[in-house]
Amino acid sequence: MIRIENVTKQYPGNPRPALDNVTLEVEKGDFVFLVGASGSGKSSLMRLMLREDVPTHGSVHVLGDNLATISSRRVPFFRRKLGVVFQDFRLLPNKTVAENIAFSLEVIGKSRGLIETAVPDVLGLVGLEGKADRLPNELSGGEQQRVALARAIVNKPAILLADEPTGNLDPATSQGIMAVIDRINQAGTTVIMATHDKSIVNQMQRRVVELSGGVIIRDQRSGGYEVKA
């Protein structure tokens, strides 16, 4: 599903690599939390998986594509196989909830009939029945993040990349978002989530990959945010 081998990522002007000889394998259906302090390498790792960056050394294979050698022309087609959720929602403010979700299918050429079926289905999955005609500014932060999740998964991606999806939400709302992400994972989607939210990681007890200074220092099945002494 995802295979990262001996990856180093060096950015110009920075003497220390953002990632230093990192190797990681993620199987189909896995749920992986990426944890670590700011600057530890989590975002760099996510950008490599999304092919927003390429490694300085090493290889990144995602869903059969070698992202170090894939042509720029093929990148948009590769990304169609991924769902991506960010901390800041990134919804289109002048489109309704349904239109925001439908837009992600329209741009990849899905039929009107499929869109009319898929959008209500995914709204039900994320618990937003009855909100299809609302604009983003008429929703709470938690509801906006549910729309962002719906948009990310409406095309049934093999992998969901979530970068701090609960970062701007209160604890109760975060629990609801994580319940939805857990349900998506249980349905077969591989989930990789970067987070600083200790309570969520400790509660869910999934695979935890911890980075520090661009190096993986822990890869633990059923782990918490920190190793107990």
C-alpha positions, 0 to 999 in steps of 0.5 A: 500500500505504502512503502517508504525506503531509506528516504532523506529529504533535505530542503535548501538552506537548512543544514539538517534534513527534514527526514533522515533515512526513514523507512516505513511500510503501511499495509492495506487497512492500517490506521497509523497516527504520526506523532512528534513535536513540531518540526519532527518531520510529520508534515514532510512525510505527509507531503511525500506521500501526497507527492507535493515533494519528492525525496532527496534520496530514497524511494516512496511507493504509494499504491504501486506508483514510485513517487520519486519518478512519476511524471508531473502529468500523472500526479493529478491522476495519482491523487485521485486515489487519495483522500486528503483532509486538512486542519483548515477545512478548505471548503469553497465558501460560495458553494453549498455542502452538497456542491462542495462534495459534488465538485470533487467528483465533477473535476474528475469527470464523474457522471451526474447520476453517480454524483446524485447518488454518492453525495447523499450517501456520504452525507449520511456516513458523516452525519450531515443529513439535512445539511446539504443546502447549507453554506459553510459559514452556516455550519459549526467548525465540527460540521465543516470538518465533516464536510471536508471528510465527506469530500475526501472520501466520496470517491472511495479512496484507498488511502485517507491522509489527515493532517491535524483534522481535529486541530481547531476543534473542541474535545467533544467535536474531535471525538465525533470526527474521530468516530467518523474516521474510525468508521471509514477505516473499518470500511477498508480505507487505510488511514494515516493521521498526523496529530498532536492530540494526545487524548485521541491517540491514547484512547484509540490505541492504534499504530503509532509512528513517532518522529523526532528530528526527522527520524522514526524513533518508535513504531508501535502497534496499539500504542499511546501518544507517549511511551509509559515509563 
